[in-house]
Amino acid sequence: MKNSSPPFSKQLDALKAEGAYAVLNKATKLETEGKKIIHFEIGQPDFPTPQNITSAAISALKKGLTKYNAPLGIMPLRRRIAQGLNETKNISVSENNIAVTPSGKTAIFVAMSSILEKGDEVIHPDPGFPTYRSLIDFLSCKPKPIPLLEETGFSFDMKIFKKNFSKKTKLVILNSPSNPTGGIIKLEDLEEIREMVKKTNCWVMTDEMYSKIIYDGIKYPSFYSFKSLHHQTILVDGFSKTFSMTGWRIGYLSAPASLIEKIDYFLTHTVGCTATFTQYAVLEGLNGPQNQVKKMVKEFEKRRNFVVSELNKIKGIKCQIPQGAFYVFPNIKSFKKSSKWIANYLLEEAGVALLDGTSFGKYGEGYLRISYATSMENLKEGIDRIKKGLNNL
C-alpha cells in the first residue's frame, strides 16, 4: 500500500495559478513544438535595468554587502523612499513609516496579513490583480468585488461600491494605475472613498506599483496624498516596473509607525530581511539620473498609441486609451464568445499569447489583456495576427 502524506492546510486550496504564468507555460509548450509565439501575456518591461543600478549592485557585492541587514531595510534607503514620497505627494512621512520588502507581492502579503482577521470583509477591484483575491481567500476573509467600468475609464462603479461598503468592511484595496486595465481612479472617486472611510475602523491599501508610468502629462491622483487618513492607509509600491527590475525582487510599504513596529517582527520571522546589495542598487536608482526611466515611459506611450489605434481598426474590437501602466484592455463582447475562448483561440490559431479578462475576476468577462511591454516589431506582428485570427471568426 502506497504511503500518503498527512493532510495539507485547507488554506492552500485558496491559492490558484496566476493567469499570466499559466498562459506562458502553454505558450512555451507550443514553442517547443515549433510554433512561433508572440508574447503579450507577461507584464514586465522589456528594457534592461539601468546600468547605474546594475553597477551599484556589483559594487555592493564587491564590497561584501551580502550579509543580513535590519528586517525593515537599510536606513539610507528607508530615508530616501520617505523623502521621495514627501516630495511627490506633499506629505510628511519618515523612515519610521517605511518597510522594505523582497518584492511588491511580499509587501501586499505583509500588509493584508497584518490587518485582516478571519471573516473580515474586503472590497477589491474586479477586474484586478489576482493576488488580491487569492490572499483574501487565503486569509479566510470575505471578498467584495467592485466592478471597474469601461465608461468611466475603468474607475470603480461607485454605486456598487457604496452598496458594499459597511461597518463590516475592514479593508479597501485600490490599484491605480490598474493591472489589468491601465486605468487611473479618478480624484473625485478617491475623495468619495475618503469620506466613506474616515471615522471608521476600515483600512485602505493603495497599490501604486505603476504610478511612475503615466501618460499624456496627467497629474497622478494618489490616495496616499490624503494626509488626514494616514493613520488608516497603507501604501504598497516597488521598483520592478519603474526601474525594470522584475527579477531583482524588491518593494516596500509605507504605513503608520505603530504598524511598522509590528511589521518589523513579521518580516523578522518570514523573510529575515531583503537582500542588502539589491537595496543599495535601488538607492542608486533613486539618487541617480532618471533619463532612462523617462525614455522608457516615452517609448511605452508610443507603443500604447500604436496598439490602441490598430486594435480599434479591427472589426468587433473597442479599445480605450489607458492612462498608465503598460496594458490595454480591449472589449471583445461583439464576438459573442467568452474571453477565455477567444484568448485560447488566438494562442492556438494565431500564435499570440495574451490573457482573458476573467483571469482578473468575473467582471473581466468580455475583455482581453494585452501587455505592450515588448518591441514595436512584436507589437506590429502580434496585432496583425490578432486581426487575421478574429477576421476568420
DAHUJO-V482590 format. One record per residue. N is the residue number from 1. RES is the residue in one letter. SS is DSSP state (@ for helix, = for strand, . for the rest). D_LAST is the distance of its C-alpha to the last C-alpha in Angstrom with 2 decimals. Layout:
[[N & RES & SS & D_LAST] [N & RES & SS & D_LAST]]
//
This chain:
[[1 & M & . & 52.33] [2 & K & . & 49.86] [3 & N & . & 50.82] [4 & S & . & 48.32] [5 & S & . & 48.32] [6 & P & . & 49.61] [7 & P & . & 47.05] [8 & F & . & 44.86] [9 & S & . & 44.77] [10 & K & @ & 42.47] [11 & Q & @ & 41.50] [12 & L & @ & 39.49] [13 & D & @ & 37.06] [14 & A & @ & 36.05] [15 & L & . & 34.73] [16 & K & . & 31.11] [17 & A & . & 29.22] [18 & E & . & 27.97] [19 & G & @ & 24.20] [20 & A & @ & 24.59] [21 & Y & @ & 26.87] [22 & A & @ & 24.87] [23 & V & @ & 21.74] [24 & L & @ & 24.19] [25 & N & @ & 25.66] [26 & K & @ & 22.43] [27 & A & @ & 21.52] [28 & T & @ & 25.10] [29 & K & @ & 24.91] [30 & L & @ & 21.92] [31 & E & @ & 24.07] [32 & T & @ & 27.00] [33 & E & . & 24.99] [34 & G & . & 24.62] [35 & K & . & 21.19] [36 & K & . & 21.32] [37 & I & . & 20.00] [38 & I & = & 19.94] [39 & H & = & 21.58] [40 & F & . & 20.75] [41 & E & . & 21.88] [42 & I & . & 25.66] [43 & G & . & 27.60] [44 & Q & . & 30.54] [45 & P & . & 31.88] [46 & D & . & 31.62] [47 & F & . & 35.08] [48 & P & . & 38.24] [49 & T & . & 40.72] [50 & P & . & 43.23] [51 & Q & @ & 46.06] [52 & N & @ & 48.82] [53 & I & @ & 47.33] [54 & T & @ & 47.04] [55 & S & @ & 50.57] [56 & A & @ & 51.91] [57 & A & @ & 50.55] [58 & I & @ & 52.15] [59 & S & @ & 55.37] [60 & A & @ & 55.41] [61 & L & @ & 54.95] [62 & K & @ & 57.80] [63 & K & . & 59.98] [64 & G & . & 59.43] [65 & L & . & 57.51] [66 & T & . & 55.88] [67 & K & . & 57.87] [68 & Y & . & 57.29] [69 & N & . & 57.23] [70 & A & . & 57.48] [71 & P & . & 54.70] [72 & L & . & 53.80] [73 & G & . & 53.53] [74 & I & . & 55.87] [75 & M & @ & 57.76] [76 & P & @ & 57.03] [77 & L & @ & 53.25] [78 & R & @ & 53.62] [79 & R & @ & 55.82] [80 & R & @ & 53.47] [81 & I & @ & 50.45] [82 & A & @ & 52.59] [83 & Q & @ & 53.72] [84 & G & @ & 50.17] [85 & L & @ & 49.20] [86 & N & @ & 52.32] [87 & E & @ & 51.65] [88 & T & @ & 48.01] [89 & K & @ & 48.24] [90 & N & . & 51.85] [91 & I & . & 52.90] [92 & S & . & 55.68] [93 & V & . & 54.85] [94 & S & . & 56.69] [95 & E & @ & 56.29] [96 & N & @ & 57.30] [97 & N & @ & 53.92] [98 & I & = & 51.88] [99 & A & = & 50.73] [100 & V & = & 49.00] [101 & T & = & 46.58] [102 & P & . & 44.84] [103 & S & . & 41.34] [104 & G & @ & 39.83] [105 & K & @ & 38.54] [106 & T & @ & 42.17] [107 & A & @ & 43.21] [108 & I & @ & 40.75] [109 & F & @ & 42.01] [110 & V & @ & 45.62] [111 & A & @ & 45.23] [112 & M & @ & 43.58] [113 & S & @ & 45.95] [114 & S & @ & 48.91] [115 & I & @ & 48.38] [116 & L & . & 46.48] [117 & E & . & 47.99] [118 & K & . & 46.63] [119 & G & . & 45.30] [120 & D & . & 44.96] [121 & E & = & 42.13] [122 & V & = & 39.85] [123 & I & = & 37.62] [124 & H & = & 34.69] [125 & P & = & 31.57] [126 & D & = & 28.19] [127 & P & . & 25.86] [128 & G & . & 28.57] [129 & F & . & 29.82] [130 & P & @ & 29.66] [131 & T & @ & 33.31] [132 & Y & @ & 34.57] [133 & R & @ & 33.30] [134 & S & @ & 34.28] [135 & L & @ & 37.80] [136 & I & @ & 38.15] [137 & D & @ & 37.52] [138 & F & @ & 39.64] [139 & L & . & 42.52] [140 & S & . & 42.28] [141 & C & . & 41.63] [142 & K & = & 39.69] [143 & P & = & 36.40] [144 & K & = & 35.83] [145 & P & = & 32.32] [146 & I & = & 32.07] [147 & P & = & 28.74] [148 & L & = & 28.08] [149 & L & = & 26.89] [150 & E & @ & 24.45] [151 & E & @ & 26.56] [152 & T & @ & 29.66] [153 & G & . & 28.34] [154 & F & . & 27.69] [155 & S & = & 31.32] [156 & F & = & 32.43] [157 & D & . & 32.19] [158 & M & @ & 35.97] [159 & K & @ & 36.45] [160 & I & @ & 35.05] [161 & F & @ & 36.93] [162 & K & @ & 40.19] [163 & K & @ & 39.69] [164 & N & @ & 39.26] [165 & F & . & 42.03] [166 & S & . & 45.34] [167 & K & . & 48.56] [168 & K & . & 46.72] [169 & T & = & 44.39] [170 & K & = & 45.69] [171 & L & = & 43.08] [172 & V & = & 40.52] [173 & I & = & 38.08] [174 & L & = & 36.92] [175 & N & = & 34.59] [176 & S & . & 34.50] [177 & P & . & 32.76] [178 & S & . & 30.21] [179 & N & . & 28.26] [180 & P & . & 25.28] [181 & T & . & 25.03] [182 & G & . & 27.60] [183 & G & . & 29.14] [184 & I & . & 32.91] [185 & I & . & 34.76] [186 & K & . & 36.63] [187 & L & @ & 40.41] [188 & E & @ & 41.03] [189 & D & @ & 38.97] [190 & L & @ & 40.96] [191 & E & @ & 44.14] [192 & E & @ & 43.22] [193 & I & @ & 42.60] [194 & R & @ & 45.92] [195 & E & @ & 47.74] [196 & M & @ & 46.34] [197 & V & @ & 47.18] [198 & K & . & 50.66] [199 & K & . & 53.54] [200 & T & . & 51.47] [201 & N & . & 51.36] [202 & C & . & 47.69] [203 & W & = & 46.57] [204 & V & = & 43.82] [205 & M & = & 42.07] [206 & T & = & 40.41] [207 & D & = & 38.19] [208 & E & . & 38.25] [209 & M & . & 36.98] [210 & Y & . & 35.00] [211 & S & . & 37.71] [212 & K & . & 38.62] [213 & I & . & 35.11] [214 & I & = & 35.08] [215 & Y & . & 33.93] [216 & D & . & 35.05] [217 & G & . & 38.66] [218 & I & . & 38.05] [219 & K & . & 41.06] [220 & Y & . & 39.88] [221 & P & . & 40.95] [222 & S & . & 42.09] [223 & F & @ & 43.26] [224 & Y & @ & 45.86] [225 & S & @ & 47.53] [226 & F & . & 48.88] [227 & K & @ & 52.19] [228 & S & @ & 53.49] [229 & L & @ & 50.90] [230 & H & @ & 51.46] [231 & H & @ & 53.39] [232 & Q & @ & 50.22] [233 & T & = & 47.48] [234 & I & = & 46.14] [235 & L & = & 44.30] [236 & V & = & 42.09] [237 & D & = & 41.22] [238 & G & = & 41.27] [239 & F & . & 40.96] [240 & S & . & 37.87] [241 & K & . & 35.73] [242 & T & . & 38.56] [243 & F & . & 40.21] [244 & S & . & 37.31] [245 & M & . & 39.24] [246 & T & . & 36.65] [247 & G & . & 38.46] [248 & W & . & 41.90] [249 & R & . & 41.44] [250 & I & . & 43.55] [251 & G & = & 43.24] [252 & Y & = & 45.61] [253 & L & = & 46.26] [254 & S & = & 48.71] [255 & A & . & 50.36] [256 & P & . & 53.75] [257 & A & @ & 56.53] [258 & S & @ & 57.53] [259 & L & @ & 54.10] [260 & I & @ & 54.08] [261 & E & @ & 57.40] [262 & K & @ & 55.71] [263 & I & @ & 52.64] [264 & D & @ & 55.18] [265 & Y & @ & 56.07] [266 & F & @ & 52.46] [267 & L & @ & 51.60] [268 & T & @ & 54.88] [269 & H & @ & 53.94] [270 & T & @ & 50.23] [271 & V & . & 49.76] [272 & G & . & 53.34] [273 & C & . & 52.25] [274 & T & . & 49.62] [275 & A & . & 50.25] [276 & T & @ & 53.08] [277 & F & @ & 51.98] [278 & T & @ & 48.49] [279 & Q & @ & 50.26] [280 & Y & @ & 52.38] [281 & A & @ & 49.31] [282 & V & @ & 47.72] [283 & L & @ & 51.09] [284 & E & @ & 51.02] [285 & G & @ & 47.49] [286 & L & @ & 48.72] [287 & N & @ & 51.96] [288 & G & . & 50.78] [289 & P & . & 49.00] [290 & Q & . & 45.65] [291 & N & @ & 44.49] [292 & Q & @ & 41.91] [293 & V & @ & 40.39] [294 & K & @ & 40.24] [295 & K & @ & 38.72] [296 & M & @ & 35.97] [297 & V & @ & 35.14] [298 & K & @ & 35.17] [299 & E & @ & 32.68] [300 & F & @ & 30.40] [301 & E & @ & 30.61] [302 & K & @ & 29.67] [303 & R & @ & 26.60] [304 & R & @ & 25.65] [305 & N & @ & 25.93] [306 & F & @ & 23.74] [307 & V & @ & 20.93] [308 & V & @ & 20.97] [309 & S & @ & 21.14] [310 & E & @ & 18.26] [311 & L & @ & 15.91] [312 & N & . & 16.91] [313 & K & . & 15.92] [314 & I & . & 12.19] [315 & K & . & 10.80] [316 & G & . & 10.46] [317 & I & . & 12.78] [318 & K & = & 16.51] [319 & C & . & 18.84] [320 & Q & . & 22.57] [321 & I & . & 25.19] [322 & P & . & 26.84] [323 & Q & . & 30.63] [324 & G & = & 31.29] [325 & A & . & 30.37] [326 & F & . & 27.64] [327 & Y & = & 24.44] [328 & V & = & 21.76] [329 & F & . & 20.04] [330 & P & . & 16.99] [331 & N & = & 15.84] [332 & I & . & 12.18] [333 & K & @ & 13.19] [334 & S & @ & 11.27] [335 & F & @ & 8.03] [336 & K & . & 10.51] [337 & K & . & 10.30] [338 & S & . & 13.27] [339 & S & @ & 13.77] [340 & K & @ & 15.05] [341 & W & @ & 11.97] [342 & I & @ & 9.89] [343 & A & @ & 13.00] [344 & N & @ & 13.42] [345 & Y & @ & 10.01] [346 & L & @ & 10.77] [347 & L & @ & 14.24] [348 & E & @ & 13.82] [349 & E & @ & 11.13] [350 & A & @ & 11.83] [351 & G & . & 15.39] [352 & V & = & 15.60] [353 & A & = & 17.79] [354 & L & . & 17.66] [355 & L & = & 18.60] [356 & D & = & 17.15] [357 & G & @ & 19.22] [358 & T & @ & 20.83] [359 & S & @ & 22.57] [360 & F & @ & 24.79] [361 & G & . & 25.39] [362 & K & @ & 24.06] [363 & Y & @ & 23.82] [364 & G & @ & 21.32] [365 & E & . & 18.57] [366 & G & . & 15.73] [367 & Y & = & 16.49] [368 & L & = & 16.29] [369 & R & = & 19.41] [370 & I & = & 19.61] [371 & S & = & 23.08] [372 & Y & . & 24.08] [373 & A & . & 27.29] [374 & T & . & 26.53] [375 & S & . & 27.30] [376 & M & @ & 25.96] [377 & E & @ & 25.11] [378 & N & @ & 22.85] [379 & L & @ & 21.35] [380 & K & @ & 20.58] [381 & E & @ & 19.00] [382 & G & @ & 17.09] [383 & I & @ & 15.67] [384 & D & @ & 14.76] [385 & R & @ & 12.93] [386 & I & @ & 11.04] [387 & K & @ & 10.22] [388 & K & @ & 9.12] [389 & G & @ & 7.09] [390 & L & @ & 5.24] [391 & N & @ & 5.31] [392 & N & . & 3.80] [393 & L & . & 0.00]]
//
